[in-house]
Amino acid sequence: VSLRDPIRSGVDDLGLREIIGAAVKRKKAAHAGMFDIAKTTNRPMIHIGG
């Protein structure tokens, strides 16, 4: 989430907290597990050990 525009427009601390809170709520709870990743078709970093 970009905070640049809200900060430039003068949003207060409470507004920033709301923006950041909404972004955090949209995040997934966790990354995919090892078995889910193994099933994906596009996984070049896994193939090279990265």
N, CA, C and O atoms as a Tripos MOL2 file, in Angstrom:
@<TRIPOS>MOLECULE
protein
  200   199    50     0     0
PROTEIN
NO_CHARGES

@<TRIPOS>ATOM
      1 N           0.8450   -1.1690    0.0000 N.3       1 VAL1
      2 CA          0.0000    0.0000    0.0000 C.3       1 VAL1
      3 C           0.8950    1.2370    0.0000 C.2       1 VAL1
      4 O           1.9060    1.2850    0.7000 O.2       1 VAL1
      5 N           0.5190    2.2090   -0.7740 N.am      2 SER2
      6 CA          1.2940    3.4400   -0.8530 C.3       2 SER2
      7 C           0.7440    4.4620    0.1350 C.2       2 SER2
      8 O          -0.4530    4.7470    0.1530 O.2       2 SER2
      9 N           1.6240    4.9990    0.9430 N.am      3 LEU3
     10 CA          1.2310    6.0260    1.9100 C.3       3 LEU3
     11 C           1.5910    7.4300    1.4360 C.2       3 LEU3
     12 O           1.2310    8.4220    2.0700 O.2       3 LEU3
     13 N           2.2960    7.5000    0.3250 N.am      4 ARG4
     14 CA          2.7780    8.7930   -0.1590 C.3       4 ARG4
     15 C           1.6520    9.7980   -0.3740 C.2       4 ARG4
     16 O           1.6850   10.9050    0.1640 O.2       4 ARG4
     17 N           0.6660    9.4080   -1.1540 N.am      5 ASP5
     18 CA         -0.4090   10.3530   -1.4780 C.3       5 ASP5
     19 C          -1.2180   10.7710   -0.2510 C.2       5 ASP5
     20 O          -1.4970   11.9590   -0.0900 O.2       5 ASP5
     21 N          -1.6080    9.8260    0.6260 N.am      6 PRO6
     22 CA         -2.3250   10.2720    1.8270 C.3       6 PRO6
     23 C          -1.4930   11.2100    2.7000 C.2       6 PRO6
     24 O          -2.0240   12.1780    3.2440 O.2       6 PRO6
     25 N          -0.2060   10.9370    2.8410 N.am      7 ILE7
     26 CA          0.6510   11.8080    3.6550 C.3       7 ILE7
     27 C           0.7510   13.1860    3.0190 C.2       7 ILE7
     28 O           0.6690   14.2030    3.7080 O.2       7 ILE7
     29 N           0.9270   13.2160    1.7030 N.am      8 ARG8
     30 CA          1.0290   14.5030    1.0150 C.3       8 ARG8
     31 C          -0.2690   15.2980    1.0920 C.2       8 ARG8
     32 O          -0.2530   16.5280    1.0670 O.2       8 ARG8
     33 N          -1.3830   14.5950    1.1840 N.am      9 SER9
     34 CA         -2.6580   15.3130    1.2620 C.3       9 SER9
     35 C          -3.0160   15.7050    2.6910 C.2       9 SER9
     36 O          -4.0600   16.3120    2.9280 O.2       9 SER9
     37 N          -2.1510   15.3570    3.6430 N.am     10 GLY10
     38 CA         -2.3320   15.8220    5.0070 C.3      10 GLY10
     39 C          -3.1260   14.9120    5.9250 C.2      10 GLY10
     40 O          -3.6910   15.3780    6.9140 O.2      10 GLY10
     41 N          -3.1800   13.6280    5.6190 N.am     11 VAL11
     42 CA         -3.9140   12.7020    6.4860 C.3      11 VAL11
     43 C          -3.2680   12.6840    7.8770 C.2      11 VAL11
     44 O          -2.0490   12.7940    8.0070 O.2      11 VAL11
     45 N          -4.0990   12.5440    8.9050 N.am     12 ASP12
     46 CA         -3.5720   12.5280   10.2730 C.3      12 ASP12
     47 C          -3.1400   11.1100   10.6700 C.2      12 ASP12
     48 O          -3.2870   10.1680    9.8910 O.2      12 ASP12
     49 N          -2.6100   10.9710   11.8770 N.am     13 ASP13
     50 CA         -2.1030    9.6810   12.3440 C.3      13 ASP13
     51 C          -3.1980    8.6200   12.3790 C.2      13 ASP13
     52 O          -2.9520    7.4630   12.0390 O.2      13 ASP13
     53 N          -4.3870    9.0000   12.7820 N.am     14 LEU14
     54 CA         -5.4930    8.0440   12.8290 C.3      14 LEU14
     55 C          -5.8280    7.5390   11.4270 C.2      14 LEU14
     56 O          -6.0970    6.3530   11.2360 O.2      14 LEU14
     57 N          -5.8080    8.4310   10.4650 N.am     15 GLY15
     58 CA         -6.0620    8.0400    9.0800 C.3      15 GLY15
     59 C          -5.0140    7.0740    8.5660 C.2      15 GLY15
     60 O          -5.3360    6.1080    7.8740 O.2      15 GLY15
     61 N          -3.7470    7.3370    8.9070 N.am     16 LEU16
     62 CA         -2.6770    6.4220    8.5020 C.3      16 LEU16
     63 C          -2.8640    5.0520    9.1420 C.2      16 LEU16
     64 O          -2.6660    4.0260    8.4920 O.2      16 LEU16
     65 N          -3.2400    5.0390   10.4000 N.am     17 ARG17
     66 CA         -3.4810    3.7520   11.0750 C.3      17 ARG17
     67 C          -4.5870    2.9690   10.3790 C.2      17 ARG17
     68 O          -4.4850    1.7520   10.2220 O.2      17 ARG17
     69 N          -5.6300    3.6560    9.9660 N.am     18 GLU18
     70 CA         -6.7340    2.9860    9.2770 C.3      18 GLU18
     71 C          -6.2850    2.4180    7.9360 C.2      18 GLU18
     72 O          -6.6590    1.3010    7.5790 O.2      18 GLU18
     73 N          -5.4900    3.1750    7.1960 N.am     19 ILE19
     74 CA         -4.9900    2.7160    5.8970 C.3      19 ILE19
     75 C          -4.1000    1.4930    6.0820 C.2      19 ILE19
     76 O          -4.2470    0.4960    5.3740 O.2      19 ILE19
     77 N          -3.1770    1.5730    7.0340 N.am     20 ILE20
     78 CA         -2.2570    0.4610    7.2820 C.3      20 ILE20
     79 C          -3.0190   -0.7530    7.8090 C.2      20 ILE20
     80 O          -2.7500   -1.8820    7.3990 O.2      20 ILE20
     81 N          -3.9640   -0.5240    8.7120 N.am     21 GLY21
     82 CA         -4.7650   -1.6220    9.2460 C.3      21 GLY21
     83 C          -5.5420   -2.3520    8.1650 C.2      21 GLY21
     84 O          -5.6210   -3.5810    8.1750 O.2      21 GLY21
     85 N          -6.1120   -1.6050    7.2390 N.am     22 ALA22
     86 CA         -6.8590   -2.2210    6.1370 C.3      22 ALA22
     87 C          -5.9300   -3.0490    5.2560 C.2      22 ALA22
     88 O          -6.3120   -4.1230    4.7890 O.2      22 ALA22
     89 N          -4.7120   -2.5570    5.0250 N.am     23 ALA23
     90 CA         -3.7530   -3.3000    4.2100 C.3      23 ALA23
     91 C          -3.3430   -4.5960    4.9000 C.2      23 ALA23
     92 O          -3.2190   -5.6340    4.2500 O.2      23 ALA23
     93 N          -3.1330   -4.5390    6.2030 N.am     24 VAL24
     94 CA         -2.7410   -5.7370    6.9520 C.3      24 VAL24
     95 C          -3.8750   -6.7640    6.9380 C.2      24 VAL24
     96 O          -3.6160   -7.9630    6.8330 O.2      24 VAL24
     97 N          -5.1040   -6.3190    7.0410 N.am     25 LYS25
     98 CA         -6.2440   -7.2400    7.0300 C.3      25 LYS25
     99 C          -6.3940   -7.9490    5.6910 C.2      25 LYS25
    100 O          -6.9330   -9.0550    5.6380 O.2      25 LYS25
    101 N          -5.9240   -7.3260    4.6020 N.am     26 ARG26
    102 CA         -6.0170   -7.9460    3.2740 C.3      26 ARG26
    103 C          -4.9400   -8.9940    3.0410 C.2      26 ARG26
    104 O          -5.0460   -9.7950    2.1130 O.2      26 ARG26
    105 N          -3.8960   -8.9960    3.8810 N.am     27 LYS27
    106 CA         -2.8050   -9.9570    3.7040 C.3      27 LYS27
    107 C          -3.2760  -11.3710    4.0120 C.2      27 LYS27
    108 O          -4.1900  -11.5740    4.8120 O.2      27 LYS27
    109 N          -2.6470  -12.3380    3.3730 N.am     28 LYS28
    110 CA         -2.9080  -13.7320    3.7100 C.3      28 LYS28
    111 C          -2.3350  -14.0070    5.0910 C.2      28 LYS28
    112 O          -1.3810  -13.3580    5.5200 O.2      28 LYS28
    113 N          -2.9210  -14.9680    5.7790 N.am     29 ALA29
    114 CA         -2.4650  -15.3010    7.1310 C.3      29 ALA29
    115 C          -1.0690  -15.9130    7.1180 C.2      29 ALA29
    116 O          -0.3040  -15.7450    8.0670 O.2      29 ALA29
    117 N          -0.7410  -16.6210    6.0410 N.am     30 ALA30
    118 CA          0.5680  -17.2740    5.9540 C.3      30 ALA30
    119 C           0.8930  -17.5220    4.4920 C.2      30 ALA30
    120 O           0.0170  -17.4950    3.6280 O.2      30 ALA30
    121 N           2.1630  -17.7630    4.2370 N.am     31 HIS31
    122 CA          2.5720  -18.1540    2.8920 C.3      31 HIS31
    123 C           2.1060  -19.5780    2.6380 C.2      31 HIS31
    124 O           1.7640  -20.2990    3.5750 O.2      31 HIS31
    125 N           2.0920  -19.9790    1.3970 N.am     32 ALA32
    126 CA          1.7020  -21.3470    1.0620 C.3      32 ALA32
    127 C           2.6910  -22.3280    1.6810 C.2      32 ALA32
    128 O           3.8790  -22.0310    1.8080 O.2      32 ALA32
    129 N           2.1990  -23.4710    2.0550 N.am     33 GLY33
    130 CA          3.0490  -24.4950    2.6420 C.3      33 GLY33
    131 C           3.8850  -25.2010    1.5890 C.2      33 GLY33
    132 O           3.7050  -24.9880    0.3900 O.2      33 GLY33
    133 N           4.7890  -26.0330    2.0440 N.am     34 MET34
    134 CA          5.7110  -26.7350    1.1590 C.3      34 MET34
    135 C           4.9550  -27.5620    0.1170 C.2      34 MET34
    136 O           5.3420  -27.5750   -1.0510 O.2      34 MET34
    137 N           3.9030  -28.2400    0.5140 N.am     35 PHE35
    138 CA          3.1820  -29.1120   -0.4070 C.3      35 PHE35
    139 C           2.3600  -28.3120   -1.4110 C.2      35 PHE35
    140 O           2.2000  -28.7370   -2.5560 O.2      35 PHE35
    141 N           1.8410  -27.1700   -1.0000 N.am     36 ASP36
    142 CA          1.1140  -26.3090   -1.9320 C.3      36 ASP36
    143 C           2.0540  -25.7170   -2.9690 C.2      36 ASP36
    144 O           1.7120  -25.6320   -4.1480 O.2      36 ASP36
    145 N           3.2320  -25.3120   -2.5330 N.am     37 ILE37
    146 CA          4.2110  -24.7330   -3.4560 C.3      37 ILE37
    147 C           4.6730  -25.7710   -4.4650 C.2      37 ILE37
    148 O           4.8650  -25.4520   -5.6390 O.2      37 ILE37
    149 N           4.8540  -27.0110   -4.0220 N.am     38 ALA38
    150 CA          5.3230  -28.0720   -4.9160 C.3      38 ALA38
    151 C           4.3380  -28.3350   -6.0480 C.2      38 ALA38
    152 O           4.7420  -28.8210   -7.1040 O.2      38 ALA38
    153 N           3.0610  -28.0270   -5.8590 N.am     39 LYS39
    154 CA          2.0340  -28.2700   -6.8730 C.3      39 LYS39
    155 C           1.9620  -27.1610   -7.9150 C.2      39 LYS39
    156 O           1.3440  -27.3520   -8.9620 O.2      39 LYS39
    157 N           2.5710  -26.0160   -7.6610 N.am     40 THR40
    158 CA          2.4760  -24.9030   -8.6040 C.3      40 THR40
    159 C           3.3110  -25.1750   -9.8390 C.2      40 THR40
    160 O           4.3140  -25.8860   -9.7770 O.2      40 THR40
    161 N           2.8910  -24.6050  -10.9670 N.am     41 THR41
    162 CA          3.5990  -24.8500  -12.2160 C.3      41 THR41
    163 C           4.7570  -23.8900  -12.4260 C.2      41 THR41
    164 O           5.7480  -24.2590  -13.0560 O.2      41 THR41
    165 N           4.6610  -22.6800  -11.9220 N.am     42 ASN42
    166 CA          5.7090  -21.6860  -12.1310 C.3      42 ASN42
    167 C           6.5070  -21.5320  -10.8440 C.2      42 ASN42
    168 O           6.1560  -20.7090   -9.9990 O.2      42 ASN42
    169 N           7.5750  -22.3110  -10.6800 N.am     43 ARG43
    170 CA          8.3570  -22.2810   -9.4490 C.3      43 ARG43
    171 C           9.8550  -22.3680   -9.7210 C.2      43 ARG43
    172 O          10.5130  -23.2760   -9.2120 O.2      43 ARG43
    173 N          10.4070  -21.4540  -10.5030 N.am     44 PRO44
    174 CA         11.8220  -21.5500  -10.8690 C.3      44 PRO44
    175 C          12.7800  -21.4650   -9.6930 C.2      44 PRO44
    176 O          13.8100  -22.1400   -9.7160 O.2      44 PRO44
    177 N          12.4960  -20.6730   -8.6690 N.am     45 MET45
    178 CA         13.4160  -20.5730   -7.5320 C.3      45 MET45
    179 C          13.5010  -21.9010   -6.7800 C.2      45 MET45
    180 O          14.5580  -22.2390   -6.2470 O.2      45 MET45
    181 N          12.4190  -22.6470   -6.7320 N.am     46 ILE46
    182 CA         12.4440  -23.9550   -6.0780 C.3      46 ILE46
    183 C          13.3340  -24.9070   -6.8660 C.2      46 ILE46
    184 O          14.0720  -25.7020   -6.2850 O.2      46 ILE46
    185 N          13.2620  -24.8240   -8.1760 N.am     47 HIS47
    186 CA         14.0690  -25.7110   -9.0110 C.3      47 HIS47
    187 C          15.5590  -25.4710   -8.8290 C.2      47 HIS47
    188 O          16.3530  -26.4070   -8.9280 O.2      47 HIS47
    189 N          15.9490  -24.2270   -8.5630 N.am     48 ILE48
    190 CA         17.3780  -23.9420   -8.4300 C.3      48 ILE48
    191 C          17.8300  -23.9210   -6.9780 C.2      48 ILE48
    192 O          18.9900  -23.6240   -6.6900 O.2      48 ILE48
    193 N          16.9290  -24.2300   -6.0700 N.am     49 GLY49
    194 CA         17.3070  -24.3070   -4.6610 C.3      49 GLY49
    195 C          17.2920  -22.9790   -3.9390 C.2      49 GLY49
    196 O          17.8940  -22.8570   -2.8720 O.2      49 GLY49
    197 N          16.6150  -21.9700   -4.4920 N.am     50 GLY50
    198 CA         16.6010  -20.6460   -3.8680 C.3      50 GLY50
    199 C          15.4560  -20.4130   -2.9610 C.2      50 GLY50
    200 O          15.3390  -19.3350   -2.3790 O.2      50 GLY50
@<TRIPOS>BOND
     1     1     2 1
     2     2     3 1
     3     3     4 2
     4     3     5 am
     5     5     6 1
     6     6     7 1
     7     7     8 2
     8     7     9 am
     9     9    10 1
    10    10    11 1
    11    11    12 2
    12    11    13 am
    13    13    14 1
    14    14    15 1
    15    15    16 2
    16    15    17 am
    17    17    18 1
    18    18    19 1
    19    19    20 2
    20    19    21 am
    21    21    22 1
    22    22    23 1
    23    23    24 2
    24    23    25 am
    25    25    26 1
    26    26    27 1
    27    27    28 2
    28    27    29 am
    29    29    30 1
    30    30    31 1
    31    31    32 2
    32    31    33 am
    33    33    34 1
    34    34    35 1
    35    35    36 2
    36    35    37 am
    37    37    38 1
    38    38    39 1
    39    39    40 2
    40    39    41 am
    41    41    42 1
    42    42    43 1
    43    43    44 2
    44    43    45 am
    45    45    46 1
    46    46    47 1
    47    47    48 2
    48    47    49 am
    49    49    50 1
    50    50    51 1
    51    51    52 2
    52    51    53 am
    53    53    54 1
    54    54    55 1
    55    55    56 2
    56    55    57 am
    57    57    58 1
    58    58    59 1
    59    59    60 2
    60    59    61 am
    61    61    62 1
    62    62    63 1
    63    63    64 2
    64    63    65 am
    65    65    66 1
    66    66    67 1
    67    67    68 2
    68    67    69 am
    69    69    70 1
    70    70    71 1
    71    71    72 2
    72    71    73 am
    73    73    74 1
    74    74    75 1
    75    75    76 2
    76    75    77 am
    77    77    78 1
    78    78    79 1
    79    79    80 2
    80    79    81 am
    81    81    82 1
    82    82    83 1
    83    83    84 2
    84    83    85 am
    85    85    86 1
    86    86    87 1
    87    87    88 2
    88    87    89 am
    89    89    90 1
    90    90    91 1
    91    91    92 2
    92    91    93 am
    93    93    94 1
    94    94    95 1
    95    95    96 2
    96    95    97 am
    97    97    98 1
    98    98    99 1
    99    99   100 2
   100    99   101 am
   101   101   102 1
   102   102   103 1
   103   103   104 2
   104   103   105 am
   105   105   106 1
   106   106   107 1
   107   107   108 2
   108   107   109 am
   109   109   110 1
   110   110   111 1
   111   111   112 2
   112   111   113 am
   113   113   114 1
   114   114   115 1
   115   115   116 2
   116   115   117 am
   117   117   118 1
   118   118   119 1
   119   119   120 2
   120   119   121 am
   121   121   122 1
   122   122   123 1
   123   123   124 2
   124   123   125 am
   125   125   126 1
   126   126   127 1
   127   127   128 2
   128   127   129 am
   129   129   130 1
   130   130   131 1
   131   131   132 2
   132   131   133 am
   133   133   134 1
   134   134   135 1
   135   135   136 2
   136   135   137 am
   137   137   138 1
   138   138   139 1
   139   139   140 2
   140   139   141 am
   141   141   142 1
   142   142   143 1
   143   143   144 2
   144   143   145 am
   145   145   146 1
   146   146   147 1
   147   147   148 2
   148   147   149 am
   149   149   150 1
   150   150   151 1
   151   151   152 2
   152   151   153 am
   153   153   154 1
   154   154   155 1
   155   155   156 2
   156   155   157 am
   157   157   158 1
   158   158   159 1
   159   159   160 2
   160   159   161 am
   161   161   162 1
   162   162   163 1
   163   163   164 2
   164   163   165 am
   165   165   166 1
   166   166   167 1
   167   167   168 2
   168   167   169 am
   169   169   170 1
   170   170   171 1
   171   171   172 2
   172   171   173 am
   173   173   174 1
   174   174   175 1
   175   175   176 2
   176   175   177 am
   177   177   178 1
   178   178   179 1
   179   179   180 2
   180   179   181 am
   181   181   182 1
   182   182   183 1
   183   183   184 2
   184   183   185 am
   185   185   186 1
   186   186   187 1
   187   187   188 2
   188   187   189 am
   189   189   190 1
   190   190   191 1
   191   191   192 2
   192   191   193 am
   193   193   194 1
   194   194   195 1
   195   195   196 2
   196   195   197 am
   197   197   198 1
   198   198   199 1
   199   199   200 2
@<TRIPOS>SUBSTRUCTURE
     1 VAL1         2 RESIDUE 1 A VAL
     2 SER2         6 RESIDUE 1 A SER
     3 LEU3        10 RESIDUE 1 A LEU
     4 ARG4        14 RESIDUE 1 A ARG
     5 ASP5        18 RESIDUE 1 A ASP
     6 PRO6        22 RESIDUE 1 A PRO
     7 ILE7        26 RESIDUE 1 A ILE
     8 ARG8        30 RESIDUE 1 A ARG
     9 SER9        34 RESIDUE 1 A SER
    10 GLY10       38 RESIDUE 1 A GLY
    11 VAL11       42 RESIDUE 1 A VAL
    12 ASP12       46 RESIDUE 1 A ASP
    13 ASP13       50 RESIDUE 1 A ASP
    14 LEU14       54 RESIDUE 1 A LEU
    15 GLY15       58 RESIDUE 1 A GLY
    16 LEU16       62 RESIDUE 1 A LEU
    17 ARG17       66 RESIDUE 1 A ARG
    18 GLU18       70 RESIDUE 1 A GLU
    19 ILE19       74 RESIDUE 1 A ILE
    20 ILE20       78 RESIDUE 1 A ILE
    21 GLY21       82 RESIDUE 1 A GLY
    22 ALA22       86 RESIDUE 1 A ALA
    23 ALA23       90 RESIDUE 1 A ALA
    24 VAL24       94 RESIDUE 1 A VAL
    25 LYS25       98 RESIDUE 1 A LYS
    26 ARG26      102 RESIDUE 1 A ARG
    27 LYS27      106 RESIDUE 1 A LYS
    28 LYS28      110 RESIDUE 1 A LYS
    29 ALA29      114 RESIDUE 1 A ALA
    30 ALA30      118 RESIDUE 1 A ALA
    31 HIS31      122 RESIDUE 1 A HIS
    32 ALA32      126 RESIDUE 1 A ALA
    33 GLY33      130 RESIDUE 1 A GLY
    34 MET34      134 RESIDUE 1 A MET
    35 PHE35      138 RESIDUE 1 A PHE
    36 ASP36      142 RESIDUE 1 A ASP
    37 ILE37      146 RESIDUE 1 A ILE
    38 ALA38      150 RESIDUE 1 A ALA
    39 LYS39      154 RESIDUE 1 A LYS
    40 THR40      158 RESIDUE 1 A THR
    41 THR41      162 RESIDUE 1 A THR
    42 ASN42      166 RESIDUE 1 A ASN
    43 ARG43      170 RESIDUE 1 A ARG
    44 PRO44      174 RESIDUE 1 A PRO
    45 MET45      178 RESIDUE 1 A MET
    46 ILE46      182 RESIDUE 1 A ILE
    47 HIS47      186 RESIDUE 1 A HIS
    48 ILE48      190 RESIDUE 1 A ILE
    49 GLY49      194 RESIDUE 1 A GLY
    50 GLY50      198 RESIDUE 1 A GLY
